[in-house]
Amino acid sequence: MNTQLKTFTVKGMHCEGCENRIQKVLNEIPGVSNVQADHSEGKVELQATEEVSAKHVRQKIKSLGFKVQGGDQ
């Protein structure tokens, strides 16, 4: 199954706890793997199958109280 790297810009991450919350929620999405959140860069990267839409990932991040953009490359 083909996966692609998706990168999101996330505002509001201030610590490793924020990173862990995002990583936990995104790793629960079927088809998502290798989630890496970095609060110092304000970035989240992940591998996702074609079935995983960037919009769905953004909604999951927003549900945690963060502002997010990107993932549509």
Biopython code that builds the backbone (N, CA, C, O; Angstrom):
import numpy as np
from Bio.PDB.StructureBuilder import StructureBuilder

atoms = [
    (1, "MET", "N", (0.844, -1.188, 0.000)),
    (1, "MET", "CA", (0.000, 0.000, 0.000)),
    (1, "MET", "C", (0.884, 1.244, 0.000)),
    (1, "MET", "O", (1.776, 1.368, 0.839)),
    (2, "ASN", "N", (0.649, 2.146, -0.913)),
    (2, "ASN", "CA", (1.447, 3.354, -1.017)),
    (2, "ASN", "C", (1.101, 4.338, 0.087)),
    (2, "ASN", "O", (-0.068, 4.540, 0.415)),
    (3, "THR", "N", (2.135, 4.946, 0.655)),
    (3, "THR", "CA", (1.921, 6.014, 1.630)),
    (3, "THR", "C", (2.632, 7.260, 1.134)),
    (3, "THR", "O", (3.537, 7.191, 0.302)),
    (4, "GLN", "N", (2.214, 8.380, 1.652)),
    (4, "GLN", "CA", (2.849, 9.632, 1.301)),
    (4, "GLN", "C", (3.088, 10.448, 2.559)),
    (4, "GLN", "O", (2.330, 10.362, 3.525)),
    (5, "LEU", "N", (4.146, 11.237, 2.533)),
    (5, "LEU", "CA", (4.473, 12.106, 3.650)),
    (5, "LEU", "C", (3.570, 13.330, 3.601)),
    (5, "LEU", "O", (3.445, 13.985, 2.566)),
    (6, "LYS", "N", (2.948, 13.626, 4.726)),
    (6, "LYS", "CA", (2.121, 14.825, 4.830)),
    (6, "LYS", "C", (2.690, 15.675, 5.953)),
    (6, "LYS", "O", (3.037, 15.169, 7.020)),
    (7, "THR", "N", (2.782, 16.975, 5.699)),
    (7, "THR", "CA", (3.321, 17.911, 6.682)),
    (7, "THR", "C", (2.267, 18.961, 7.003)),
    (7, "THR", "O", (1.637, 19.530, 6.112)),
    (8, "PHE", "N", (2.093, 19.203, 8.297)),
    (8, "PHE", "CA", (1.112, 20.170, 8.782)),
    (8, "PHE", "C", (1.819, 21.206, 9.654)),
    (8, "PHE", "O", (2.724, 20.872, 10.418)),
    (9, "THR", "N", (1.401, 22.457, 9.532)),
    (9, "THR", "CA", (1.866, 23.513, 10.419)),
    (9, "THR", "C", (0.841, 23.646, 11.528)),
    (9, "THR", "O", (-0.345, 23.851, 11.271)),
    (10, "VAL", "N", (1.312, 23.527, 12.780)),
    (10, "VAL", "CA", (0.403, 23.525, 13.925)),
    (10, "VAL", "C", (0.803, 24.642, 14.882)),
    (10, "VAL", "O", (1.953, 24.725, 15.314)),
    (11, "LYS", "N", (-0.155, 25.491, 15.204)),
    (11, "LYS", "CA", (0.081, 26.563, 16.173)),
    (11, "LYS", "C", (-0.582, 26.187, 17.495)),
    (11, "LYS", "O", (-1.701, 25.674, 17.526)),
    (12, "GLY", "N", (0.129, 26.454, 18.576)),
    (12, "GLY", "CA", (-0.424, 26.188, 19.902)),
    (12, "GLY", "C", (0.263, 25.049, 20.633)),
    (12, "GLY", "O", (-0.038, 24.799, 21.800)),
    (13, "MET", "N", (1.180, 24.349, 19.971)),
    (13, "MET", "CA", (1.957, 23.316, 20.664)),
    (13, "MET", "C", (3.044, 24.017, 21.464)),
    (13, "MET", "O", (3.829, 24.786, 20.910)),
    (14, "HIS", "N", (3.093, 23.751, 22.777)),
    (14, "HIS", "CA", (4.067, 24.435, 23.621)),
    (14, "HIS", "C", (5.026, 23.504, 24.346)),
    (14, "HIS", "O", (5.995, 23.958, 24.954)),
    (15, "CYS", "N", (4.757, 22.188, 24.283)),
    (15, "CYS", "CA", (5.576, 21.275, 25.079)),
    (15, "CYS", "C", (5.487, 19.851, 24.527)),
    (15, "CYS", "O", (4.752, 19.580, 23.578)),
    (16, "GLU", "N", (6.247, 18.959, 25.140)),
    (16, "GLU", "CA", (6.214, 17.558, 24.731)),
    (16, "GLU", "C", (4.854, 16.933, 25.001)),
    (16, "GLU", "O", (4.451, 16.010, 24.294)),
    (17, "GLY", "N", (4.148, 17.411, 25.998)),
    (17, "GLY", "CA", (2.802, 16.909, 26.272)),
    (17, "GLY", "C", (1.865, 17.167, 25.098)),
    (17, "GLY", "O", (1.052, 16.314, 24.741)),
    (18, "CYS", "N", (1.986, 18.355, 24.500)),
    (18, "CYS", "CA", (1.189, 18.681, 23.304)),
    (18, "CYS", "C", (1.543, 17.734, 22.168)),
    (18, "CYS", "O", (0.663, 17.212, 21.485)),
    (19, "GLU", "N", (2.843, 17.517, 21.972)),
    (19, "GLU", "CA", (3.291, 16.607, 20.923)),
    (19, "GLU", "C", (2.706, 15.217, 21.130)),
    (19, "GLU", "O", (2.205, 14.599, 20.191)),
    (20, "ASN", "N", (2.772, 14.731, 22.368)),
    (20, "ASN", "CA", (2.280, 13.380, 22.671)),
    (20, "ASN", "C", (0.787, 13.249, 22.433)),
    (20, "ASN", "O", (0.330, 12.224, 21.928)),
    (21, "ARG", "N", (0.012, 14.283, 22.794)),
    (21, "ARG", "CA", (-1.436, 14.240, 22.573)),
    (21, "ARG", "C", (-1.749, 14.133, 21.088)),
    (21, "ARG", "O", (-2.578, 13.320, 20.678)),
    (22, "ILE", "N", (-1.085, 14.954, 20.284)),
    (22, "ILE", "CA", (-1.318, 14.936, 18.835)),
    (22, "ILE", "C", (-0.910, 13.588, 18.257)),
    (22, "ILE", "O", (-1.665, 12.990, 17.491)),
    (23, "GLN", "N", (0.270, 13.108, 18.614)),
    (23, "GLN", "CA", (0.750, 11.836, 18.090)),
    (23, "GLN", "C", (-0.201, 10.698, 18.447)),
    (23, "GLN", "O", (-0.485, 9.847, 17.604)),
    (24, "LYS", "N", (-0.693, 10.670, 19.675)),
    (24, "LYS", "CA", (-1.598, 9.605, 20.107)),
    (24, "LYS", "C", (-2.876, 9.588, 19.270)),
    (24, "LYS", "O", (-3.297, 8.536, 18.789)),
    (25, "VAL", "N", (-3.491, 10.762, 19.100)),
    (25, "VAL", "CA", (-4.758, 10.856, 18.364)),
    (25, "VAL", "C", (-4.563, 10.503, 16.889)),
    (25, "VAL", "O", (-5.382, 9.786, 16.313)),
    (26, "LEU", "N", (-3.488, 10.999, 16.273)),
    (26, "LEU", "CA", (-3.284, 10.744, 14.850)),
    (26, "LEU", "C", (-2.894, 9.295, 14.587)),
    (26, "LEU", "O", (-3.253, 8.743, 13.547)),
    (27, "ASN", "N", (-2.167, 8.670, 15.507)),
    (27, "ASN", "CA", (-1.803, 7.262, 15.333)),
    (27, "ASN", "C", (-3.014, 6.339, 15.403)),
    (27, "ASN", "O", (-2.930, 5.187, 14.977)),
    (28, "GLU", "N", (-4.130, 6.816, 15.928)),
    (28, "GLU", "CA", (-5.367, 6.029, 16.000)),
    (28, "GLU", "C", (-6.128, 6.015, 14.671)),
    (28, "GLU", "O", (-7.045, 5.212, 14.501)),
    (29, "ILE", "N", (-5.762, 6.889, 13.730)),
    (29, "ILE", "CA", (-6.434, 6.947, 12.438)),
    (29, "ILE", "C", (-5.935, 5.789, 11.577)),
    (29, "ILE", "O", (-4.729, 5.667, 11.358)),
    (30, "PRO", "N", (-6.833, 4.940, 11.087)),
    (30, "PRO", "CA", (-6.397, 3.856, 10.197)),
    (30, "PRO", "C", (-5.697, 4.413, 8.960)),
    (30, "PRO", "O", (-6.210, 5.326, 8.313)),
    (31, "GLY", "N", (-4.528, 3.866, 8.631)),
    (31, "GLY", "CA", (-3.780, 4.313, 7.469)),
    (31, "GLY", "C", (-2.714, 5.337, 7.782)),
    (31, "GLY", "O", (-1.965, 5.738, 6.891)),
    (32, "VAL", "N", (-2.626, 5.776, 9.046)),
    (32, "VAL", "CA", (-1.622, 6.760, 9.453)),
    (32, "VAL", "C", (-0.528, 6.051, 10.235)),
    (32, "VAL", "O", (-0.805, 5.192, 11.072)),
    (33, "SER", "N", (0.734, 6.425, 9.951)),
    (33, "SER", "CA", (1.862, 5.867, 10.693)),
    (33, "SER", "C", (2.974, 6.902, 10.799)),
    (33, "SER", "O", (2.948, 7.940, 10.138)),
    (34, "ASN", "N", (3.939, 6.597, 11.637)),
    (34, "ASN", "CA", (5.139, 7.439, 11.792)),
    (34, "ASN", "C", (4.813, 8.904, 12.059)),
    (34, "ASN", "O", (5.366, 9.787, 11.403)),
    (35, "VAL", "N", (3.933, 9.172, 13.002)),
    (35, "VAL", "CA", (3.575, 10.552, 13.341)),
    (35, "VAL", "C", (4.706, 11.162, 14.172)),
    (35, "VAL", "O", (5.125, 10.602, 15.185)),
    (36, "GLN", "N", (5.186, 12.312, 13.722)),
    (36, "GLN", "CA", (6.218, 13.048, 14.441)),
    (36, "GLN", "C", (5.739, 14.484, 14.628)),
    (36, "GLN", "O", (5.568, 15.221, 13.657)),
    (37, "ALA", "N", (5.524, 14.873, 15.884)),
    (37, "ALA", "CA", (5.131, 16.243, 16.195)),
    (37, "ALA", "C", (6.324, 16.949, 16.833)),
    (37, "ALA", "O", (7.020, 16.366, 17.665)),
    (38, "ASP", "N", (6.560, 18.196, 16.447)),
    (38, "ASP", "CA", (7.676, 18.963, 16.974)),
    (38, "ASP", "C", (7.176, 20.351, 17.371)),
    (38, "ASP", "O", (6.907, 21.188, 16.510)),
    (39, "HIS", "N", (7.052, 20.591, 18.686)),
    (39, "HIS", "CA", (6.508, 21.873, 19.134)),
    (39, "HIS", "C", (7.459, 23.033, 18.857)),
    (39, "HIS", "O", (7.008, 24.158, 18.639)),
    (40, "SER", "N", (8.774, 22.779, 18.863)),
    (40, "SER", "CA", (9.719, 23.872, 18.623)),
    (40, "SER", "C", (9.653, 24.379, 17.182)),
    (40, "SER", "O", (9.914, 25.553, 16.921)),
    (41, "GLU", "N", (9.304, 23.494, 16.250)),
    (41, "GLU", "CA", (9.163, 23.894, 14.850)),
    (41, "GLU", "C", (7.709, 24.156, 14.470)),
    (41, "GLU", "O", (7.440, 24.698, 13.398)),
    (42, "GLY", "N", (6.760, 23.773, 15.341)),
    (42, "GLY", "CA", (5.341, 23.950, 15.031)),
    (42, "GLY", "C", (4.913, 23.102, 13.858)),
    (42, "GLY", "O", (4.147, 23.537, 12.999)),
    (43, "LYS", "N", (5.430, 21.858, 13.834)),
    (43, "LYS", "CA", (5.221, 21.011, 12.661)),
    (43, "LYS", "C", (4.821, 19.601, 13.077)),
    (43, "LYS", "O", (5.296, 19.078, 14.085)),
    (44, "VAL", "N", (3.940, 18.997, 12.285)),
    (44, "VAL", "CA", (3.590, 17.591, 12.427)),
    (44, "VAL", "C", (3.782, 16.936, 11.070)),
    (44, "VAL", "O", (3.274, 17.420, 10.058)),
    (45, "GLU", "N", (4.523, 15.828, 11.057)),
    (45, "GLU", "CA", (4.714, 15.047, 9.839)),
    (45, "GLU", "C", (4.211, 13.642, 10.089)),
    (45, "GLU", "O", (4.323, 13.115, 11.196)),
    (46, "LEU", "N", (3.652, 13.037, 9.047)),
    (46, "LEU", "CA", (3.174, 11.670, 9.166)),
    (46, "LEU", "C", (3.155, 11.000, 7.810)),
    (46, "LEU", "O", (3.165, 11.657, 6.769)),
    (47, "GLN", "N", (3.127, 9.694, 7.843)),
    (47, "GLN", "CA", (2.932, 8.893, 6.636)),
    (47, "GLN", "C", (1.463, 8.494, 6.615)),
    (47, "GLN", "O", (0.911, 8.098, 7.641)),
    (48, "ALA", "N", (0.833, 8.597, 5.461)),
    (48, "ALA", "CA", (-0.583, 8.243, 5.364)),
    (48, "ALA", "C", (-0.879, 7.615, 4.008)),
    (48, "ALA", "O", (-0.293, 7.984, 2.991)),
    (49, "THR", "N", (-1.804, 6.656, 4.019)),
    (49, "THR", "CA", (-2.260, 6.071, 2.770)),
    (49, "THR", "C", (-3.123, 7.090, 2.040)),
    (49, "THR", "O", (-3.538, 8.093, 2.619)),
    (50, "GLU", "N", (-3.388, 6.828, 0.778)),
    (50, "GLU", "CA", (-4.185, 7.749, -0.041)),
    (50, "GLU", "C", (-5.600, 7.925, 0.503)),
    (50, "GLU", "O", (-6.240, 8.944, 0.245)),
    (51, "GLU", "N", (-6.092, 6.939, 1.253)),
    (51, "GLU", "CA", (-7.452, 7.016, 1.779)),
    (51, "GLU", "C", (-7.591, 8.044, 2.901)),
    (51, "GLU", "O", (-8.703, 8.468, 3.216)),
    (52, "VAL", "N", (-6.478, 8.445, 3.504)),
    (52, "VAL", "CA", (-6.507, 9.398, 4.613)),
    (52, "VAL", "C", (-6.448, 10.806, 4.046)),
    (52, "VAL", "O", (-5.461, 11.188, 3.418)),
    (53, "SER", "N", (-7.503, 11.573, 4.268)),
    (53, "SER", "CA", (-7.526, 12.944, 3.736)),
    (53, "SER", "C", (-6.852, 13.904, 4.711)),
    (53, "SER", "O", (-6.918, 13.735, 5.928)),
    (54, "ALA", "N", (-6.204, 14.914, 4.139)),
    (54, "ALA", "CA", (-5.589, 15.954, 4.961)),
    (54, "ALA", "C", (-6.652, 16.658, 5.792)),
    (54, "ALA", "O", (-6.390, 17.057, 6.927)),
    (55, "LYS", "N", (-7.837, 16.811, 5.239)),
    (55, "LYS", "CA", (-8.924, 17.469, 5.966)),
    (55, "LYS", "C", (-9.264, 16.703, 7.237)),
    (55, "LYS", "O", (-9.483, 17.313, 8.284)),
    (56, "HIS", "N", (-9.312, 15.387, 7.163)),
    (56, "HIS", "CA", (-9.616, 14.568, 8.337)),
    (56, "HIS", "C", (-8.532, 14.735, 9.409)),
    (56, "HIS", "O", (-8.839, 14.865, 10.593)),
    (57, "VAL", "N", (-7.284, 14.731, 8.993)),
    (57, "VAL", "CA", (-6.174, 14.910, 9.931)),
    (57, "VAL", "C", (-6.262, 16.294, 10.581)),
    (57, "VAL", "O", (-6.101, 16.422, 11.794)),
    (58, "ARG", "N", (-6.516, 17.328, 9.776)),
    (58, "ARG", "CA", (-6.649, 18.685, 10.333)),
    (58, "ARG", "C", (-7.782, 18.752, 11.349)),
    (58, "ARG", "O", (-7.635, 19.388, 12.393)),
    (59, "GLN", "N", (-8.912, 18.105, 11.060)),
    (59, "GLN", "CA", (-10.033, 18.109, 11.991)),
    (59, "GLN", "C", (-9.653, 17.462, 13.315)),
    (59, "GLN", "O", (-10.039, 17.952, 14.376)),
    (60, "LYS", "N", (-8.899, 16.364, 13.265)),
    (60, "LYS", "CA", (-8.462, 15.687, 14.487)),
    (60, "LYS", "C", (-7.560, 16.597, 15.319)),
    (60, "LYS", "O", (-7.695, 16.668, 16.540)),
    (61, "ILE", "N", (-6.636, 17.293, 14.646)),
    (61, "ILE", "CA", (-5.738, 18.198, 15.371)),
    (61, "ILE", "C", (-6.525, 19.367, 15.959)),
    (61, "ILE", "O", (-6.299, 19.754, 17.106)),
    (62, "LYS", "N", (-7.442, 19.928, 15.182)),
    (62, "LYS", "CA", (-8.273, 21.036, 15.669)),
    (62, "LYS", "C", (-9.120, 20.620, 16.862)),
    (62, "LYS", "O", (-9.363, 21.427, 17.758)),
    (63, "SER", "N", (-9.575, 19.365, 16.884)),
    (63, "SER", "CA", (-10.414, 18.894, 17.997)),
    (63, "SER", "C", (-9.648, 18.902, 19.319)),
    (63, "SER", "O", (-10.256, 18.872, 20.390)),
    (64, "LEU", "N", (-8.316, 18.943, 19.248)),
    (64, "LEU", "CA", (-7.484, 19.011, 20.444)),
    (64, "LEU", "C", (-7.214, 20.460, 20.872)),
    (64, "LEU", "O", (-6.569, 20.697, 21.893)),
    (65, "GLY", "N", (-7.706, 21.422, 20.092)),
    (65, "GLY", "CA", (-7.569, 22.825, 20.457)),
    (65, "GLY", "C", (-6.424, 23.556, 19.777)),
    (65, "GLY", "O", (-6.067, 24.662, 20.184)),
    (66, "PHE", "N", (-5.846, 22.955, 18.752)),
    (66, "PHE", "CA", (-4.734, 23.580, 18.034)),
    (66, "PHE", "C", (-5.216, 24.163, 16.710)),
    (66, "PHE", "O", (-6.235, 23.737, 16.166)),
    (67, "LYS", "N", (-4.474, 25.137, 16.201)),
    (67, "LYS", "CA", (-4.723, 25.685, 14.856)),
    (67, "LYS", "C", (-3.787, 24.948, 13.914)),
    (67, "LYS", "O", (-2.625, 24.714, 14.245)),
    (68, "VAL", "N", (-4.296, 24.579, 12.729)),
    (68, "VAL", "CA", (-3.497, 23.766, 11.832)),
    (68, "VAL", "C", (-3.747, 24.130, 10.372)),
    (68, "VAL", "O", (-4.850, 24.514, 9.985)),
    (69, "GLN", "N", (-2.681, 23.997, 9.569)),
    (69, "GLN", "CA", (-2.750, 24.211, 8.124)),
    (69, "GLN", "C", (-1.902, 23.157, 7.443)),
    (69, "GLN", "O", (-1.040, 22.535, 8.065)),
    (70, "GLY", "N", (-2.153, 22.963, 6.165)),
    (70, "GLY", "CA", (-1.288, 22.121, 5.345)),
    (70, "GLY", "C", (-1.763, 20.702, 5.185)),
    (70, "GLY", "O", (-2.911, 20.365, 5.474)),
    (71, "GLY", "N", (-0.835, 19.867, 4.710)),
    (71, "GLY", "CA", (-1.104, 18.455, 4.490)),
    (71, "GLY", "C", (-1.635, 18.111, 3.119)),
    (71, "GLY", "O", (-1.866, 16.939, 2.823)),
    (72, "ASP", "N", (-1.832, 19.110, 2.275)),
    (72, "ASP", "CA", (-2.467, 18.864, 0.983)),
    (72, "ASP", "C", (-1.495, 18.655, -0.167)),
    (72, "ASP", "O", (-1.918, 18.602, -1.322)),
    (73, "GLN", "N", (-0.193, 18.534, 0.122)),
    (73, "GLN", "CA", (0.772, 18.410, -0.966)),
    (73, "GLN", "C", (0.546, 17.173, -1.766)),
    (73, "GLN", "O", (1.274, 16.915, -2.724)),
]
sb = StructureBuilder()
sb.init_structure("model")
sb.init_model(0)
sb.init_chain("A")
sb.init_seg("    ")
for serial, (resi, resn, name, xyz) in enumerate(atoms, 1):
    if name == "N":
        sb.init_residue(resn, " ", resi, " ")
    sb.init_atom(name, np.array(xyz, "f"), 0.0, 1.0, " ", f" {name:<3s}", serial, name[0])
structure = sb.get_structure()
